[in-house]
Amino acid sequence: MMTIKLKNLALGAVVLGSLASFSSCNKNDGNGSETARLQIALTDDPGDYKEVWIDVKEIRFNISDADDQNWTPLAGVKAGMYNLLDLVNDKDTLLADAEIPSGKLSQIRLVLGDNNYIITNRGEKLMLTTPSAQQSGLKLNIHQPVVGGIINKLTLDFDVAKSIVEAGNSGKYILKPVIRTVLTAVGGNLKGFVLPDSVQTAVIAIQGPDTIASTYTAAGGYTIRGLEAGTYSLHYIPTDTLFKKFVKDGVTVSLGQVTTVDTIRLQK
């Protein structure tokens, strides 16, 4: 995440509006339930090829246990061509960053197009065919909770060596993806309340010299989401200049947890 030097703190109230999307990660869906932020990343184990390209078209998710229904397209998927061998040695790339209902993520489907191929070590381009059973998407079982309000990162670890199969002696190759899934919580949340609740206040989370995240209060309440575990200094800057700024040090954020900060009462 891009950081902003502490000397720019006075400008915080001006730029906070551009960070509004950060505070939208806890919105409610149509049923009034909390949503969770899901990021899907793609990584790879090395294989004996020069390049391995896959054609990502769509990702669908399912929060029920029904295999044949309740599949929903995931918003914000970065469709396109990906060379898996660019993603070895702990490198990954973000395929999607979206909101889904919190609770349990049962399954996802990785839907690929027809333009999948390998470049051999001899420089040959060989197309990869996909079994008909996978044309609706490769189904991956997750069956793990996604926590509302924090970033949940699902890593798809593609095993190239096991995923590309030669069809007999025909010279044709079949793409039968073998993917290990790892779902982890990326950050934790802060929430609290500022009085008087009629005064809109900028709340800025700072580590060392850097501003990490910020938001405004709404009717006194605020939440800052997706912070890395650690200790923060919270700076409260009321928009009403009759009230003094306030700083609260030593606020601890834990991975996958929500830290409730003591209520702050602004003074004139």
C-alpha positions as CSV (number, residue, x, y, z in Angstrom):
1,M,0.0,0.0,0.0
2,M,1.3,3.4,-0.9
3,T,2.3,5.4,2.2
4,I,2.1,9.2,2.9
5,K,4.7,10.9,5.0
6,L,3.6,12.2,8.4
7,K,4.6,15.8,7.4
8,N,1.6,15.7,5.1
9,L,-0.8,14.9,7.9
10,A,-2.3,18.3,7.8
11,L,-3.6,17.5,4.3
12,G,-5.3,14.4,5.5
13,A,-8.8,15.9,5.8
14,V,-8.5,17.0,2.1
15,V,-7.5,13.7,0.7
16,L,-9.7,11.5,2.8
17,G,-12.5,11.7,0.3
18,S,-10.4,9.8,-2.3
19,L,-10.1,7.0,0.2
20,A,-13.8,6.4,0.6
21,S,-13.5,3.1,-1.2
22,F,-11.4,1.8,1.6
23,S,-14.3,2.3,4.0
24,S,-16.8,0.6,1.7
25,C,-15.4,-2.9,2.5
26,N,-18.0,-3.5,5.2
27,K,-21.2,-2.6,3.3
28,N,-24.3,-4.8,3.5
29,D,-25.8,-6.8,0.8
30,G,-29.5,-6.9,-0.1
31,N,-30.2,-9.2,2.9
32,G,-28.6,-6.9,5.4
33,S,-25.7,-9.3,6.1
34,E,-22.1,-8.2,6.3
35,T,-19.9,-8.6,3.3
36,A,-16.3,-9.9,3.1
37,R,-13.5,-8.7,0.8
38,L,-12.1,-11.5,-1.3
39,Q,-8.9,-11.3,-3.2
40,I,-7.9,-14.1,-5.5
41,A,-4.2,-14.5,-6.5
42,L,-2.5,-16.9,-8.9
43,T,0.9,-18.4,-8.3
44,D,2.8,-21.4,-9.8
45,D,5.2,-24.2,-9.1
46,P,8.0,-24.5,-11.7
47,G,7.5,-26.8,-14.7
48,D,9.8,-28.1,-17.5
49,Y,8.6,-25.6,-20.2
50,K,9.7,-22.2,-21.4
51,E,6.3,-20.6,-21.0
52,V,2.8,-21.8,-20.0
53,W,-0.1,-19.5,-20.9
54,I,-3.6,-19.8,-19.6
55,D,-6.6,-17.8,-20.9
56,V,-8.6,-16.6,-17.8
57,K,-12.2,-15.6,-18.7
58,E,-14.2,-15.6,-15.5
59,I,-14.3,-16.7,-11.9
60,R,-17.6,-17.9,-10.2
61,F,-18.2,-18.5,-6.6
62,N,-20.7,-20.5,-4.5
63,I,-21.5,-20.0,-0.9
64,S,-23.9,-22.9,-0.7
65,D,-23.2,-26.7,-0.8
66,A,-25.2,-27.2,-3.9
67,D,-22.8,-28.1,-6.8
68,D,-25.4,-27.5,-9.6
69,Q,-26.8,-24.1,-8.5
70,N,-26.2,-20.8,-6.8
71,W,-23.1,-20.0,-8.8
72,T,-22.4,-16.3,-9.1
73,P,-19.9,-14.5,-11.3
74,L,-17.3,-12.7,-9.2
75,A,-17.0,-9.0,-9.9
76,G,-13.8,-7.4,-10.9
77,V,-12.0,-10.3,-12.4
78,K,-8.9,-9.4,-14.4
79,A,-9.6,-11.6,-17.4
80,G,-6.7,-12.1,-19.8
81,M,-3.6,-14.2,-20.7
82,Y,-1.2,-15.2,-17.9
83,N,2.2,-16.9,-18.2
84,L,2.3,-19.2,-15.2
85,L,6.1,-19.4,-15.3
86,D,6.2,-15.7,-14.5
87,L,4.7,-16.5,-11.2
88,V,7.2,-18.9,-9.6
89,N,9.4,-18.4,-6.5
90,D,6.6,-16.9,-4.3
91,K,5.5,-14.4,-7.0
92,D,1.8,-14.0,-7.6
93,T,-0.6,-11.9,-9.5
94,L,-4.0,-10.6,-8.4
95,L,-6.9,-12.1,-10.5
96,A,-9.8,-10.5,-8.5
97,D,-10.6,-8.1,-5.7
98,A,-14.3,-8.2,-4.8
99,E,-17.0,-8.2,-2.2
100,I,-18.9,-11.4,-1.4
101,P,-21.3,-12.3,1.4
102,S,-19.4,-13.2,4.6
103,G,-19.8,-16.7,6.1
104,K,-18.5,-19.7,4.2
105,L,-17.0,-19.8,0.8
106,S,-17.8,-23.3,-0.5
107,Q,-16.4,-23.4,-4.0
108,I,-15.1,-21.4,-6.9
109,R,-15.0,-22.1,-10.6
110,L,-12.0,-20.9,-12.7
111,V,-13.3,-20.5,-16.2
112,L,-10.7,-20.6,-19.0
113,G,-11.0,-19.7,-22.7
114,D,-9.6,-21.7,-25.6
115,N,-6.3,-19.9,-26.0
116,N,-4.2,-22.0,-23.6
117,Y,-0.7,-23.1,-24.8
118,I,2.8,-23.9,-23.9
119,I,6.2,-22.9,-25.4
120,T,8.6,-25.8,-25.1
121,N,12.2,-25.4,-24.3
122,R,12.8,-25.9,-28.0
123,G,10.6,-22.9,-28.8
124,E,7.6,-24.9,-30.1
125,K,4.2,-23.5,-29.5
126,L,1.7,-26.3,-28.6
127,M,-1.9,-25.6,-27.9
128,L,-3.5,-27.1,-24.8
129,T,-7.0,-28.7,-25.1
130,T,-9.3,-28.7,-22.2
131,P,-11.5,-31.7,-21.3
132,S,-15.2,-31.2,-22.0
133,A,-16.0,-31.7,-18.3
134,Q,-14.1,-28.6,-17.5
135,Q,-15.6,-26.3,-20.1
136,S,-18.0,-24.8,-17.6
137,G,-15.0,-24.1,-15.4
138,L,-12.6,-25.9,-13.1
139,K,-14.3,-26.4,-9.8
140,L,-12.2,-25.9,-6.7
141,N,-13.5,-26.8,-3.2
142,I,-12.8,-24.3,-0.5
143,H,-15.3,-24.9,2.3
144,Q,-13.7,-22.3,4.6
145,P,-15.1,-19.2,6.3
146,V,-14.6,-15.7,4.9
147,V,-14.6,-13.0,7.6
148,G,-16.7,-9.9,7.1
149,G,-14.8,-6.6,7.0
150,I,-11.3,-7.9,6.5
151,I,-9.3,-8.9,3.5
152,N,-9.5,-12.6,2.8
153,K,-6.9,-13.7,0.3
154,L,-7.4,-16.9,-1.7
155,T,-4.2,-18.1,-3.4
156,L,-4.5,-20.5,-6.4
157,D,-1.2,-22.5,-6.5
158,F,-1.0,-24.0,-10.0
159,D,1.1,-27.1,-10.3
160,V,2.3,-27.0,-13.9
161,A,4.2,-30.3,-13.8
162,K,1.0,-32.2,-12.9
163,S,-1.4,-30.0,-15.0
164,I,-0.1,-30.7,-18.5
165,V,-0.6,-34.2,-19.8
166,E,0.5,-35.6,-23.2
167,A,-2.3,-37.5,-24.9
168,G,-0.6,-40.8,-25.7
169,N,1.8,-40.5,-28.6
170,S,-0.4,-38.1,-30.6
171,G,1.7,-35.0,-29.8
172,K,-1.3,-33.3,-28.3
173,Y,-1.3,-31.9,-24.8
174,I,-4.2,-31.7,-22.4
175,L,-4.6,-29.0,-19.7
176,K,-6.0,-30.7,-16.6
177,P,-5.2,-28.1,-13.9
178,V,-4.0,-29.3,-10.5
179,I,-4.4,-26.3,-8.2
180,R,-3.9,-26.1,-4.4
181,T,-6.0,-23.4,-2.7
182,V,-4.9,-21.5,0.4
183,L,-7.3,-19.0,2.1
184,T,-5.8,-16.6,4.6
185,A,-6.8,-13.5,6.4
186,V,-4.6,-10.5,5.3
187,G,-5.4,-7.9,7.9
188,G,-7.3,-6.8,10.9
189,N,-9.8,-4.0,11.6
190,L,-10.1,-1.0,13.9
191,K,-13.4,0.4,15.0
192,G,-14.5,3.1,17.5
193,F,-16.6,6.1,18.3
194,V,-15.9,9.8,18.6
195,L,-18.0,12.3,20.7
196,P,-19.6,14.6,20.0
197,D,-21.1,12.5,17.2
198,S,-22.3,15.6,15.5
199,V,-18.7,16.6,14.6
200,Q,-17.3,14.8,11.6
201,T,-13.8,13.7,12.3
202,A,-10.9,12.4,10.2
203,V,-9.3,9.3,11.7
204,I,-5.8,8.5,10.5
205,A,-3.9,5.3,11.3
206,I,-0.1,5.9,11.4
207,Q,2.9,3.6,11.9
208,G,6.2,5.4,12.4
209,P,6.5,8.3,9.8
210,D,3.8,6.8,7.5
211,T,0.1,7.2,7.2
212,I,-1.3,3.7,6.4
213,A,-5.0,4.3,6.2
214,S,-7.7,6.9,7.0
215,T,-11.5,7.4,7.1
216,Y,-14.2,9.8,8.4
217,T,-16.6,9.2,11.2
218,A,-20.3,8.8,10.4
219,A,-22.6,9.7,13.2
220,G,-19.6,9.3,15.5
221,G,-18.7,5.8,14.4
222,Y,-15.7,4.7,12.3
223,T,-14.0,1.6,11.0
224,I,-10.6,1.1,9.3
225,R,-10.2,-2.2,7.6
226,G,-7.5,-4.4,6.2
227,L,-4.6,-3.2,8.4
228,E,-1.6,-5.3,8.8
229,A,-1.0,-6.7,12.3
230,G,1.0,-4.3,14.4
231,T,0.8,-1.2,16.6
232,Y,-0.7,2.1,15.3
233,S,-1.1,5.7,16.4
234,L,-4.5,7.1,15.7
235,H,-4.9,10.8,14.9
236,Y,-8.3,12.4,15.2
237,I,-8.8,15.6,13.2
238,P,-12.2,17.2,13.7
239,T,-13.6,19.2,10.7
240,D,-14.9,21.7,13.2
241,T,-11.8,23.7,14.1
242,L,-13.4,24.7,17.5
243,F,-12.4,21.2,18.6
244,K,-8.8,20.1,19.3
245,K,-7.0,17.4,17.5
246,F,-6.4,14.2,19.5
247,V,-3.8,11.4,19.3
248,K,-4.1,7.9,20.7
249,D,-0.9,5.8,20.7
250,G,-0.4,2.1,21.2
251,V,-3.4,0.8,19.4
252,T,-2.8,-2.9,18.5
253,V,-4.2,-4.7,15.4
254,S,-4.3,-8.5,15.3
255,L,-4.6,-10.6,12.1
256,G,-8.2,-11.5,11.4
257,Q,-9.5,-9.6,14.4
258,V,-11.5,-6.5,15.1
259,T,-10.0,-4.1,17.7
260,T,-12.4,-1.8,19.4
261,V,-10.9,1.5,20.4
262,D,-12.1,3.3,23.5
263,T,-14.5,6.1,22.8
264,I,-12.7,9.4,22.1
265,R,-14.3,12.7,23.5
266,L,-13.1,15.8,21.6
267,Q,-12.2,18.9,23.6
268,K,-12.5,22.6,22.7
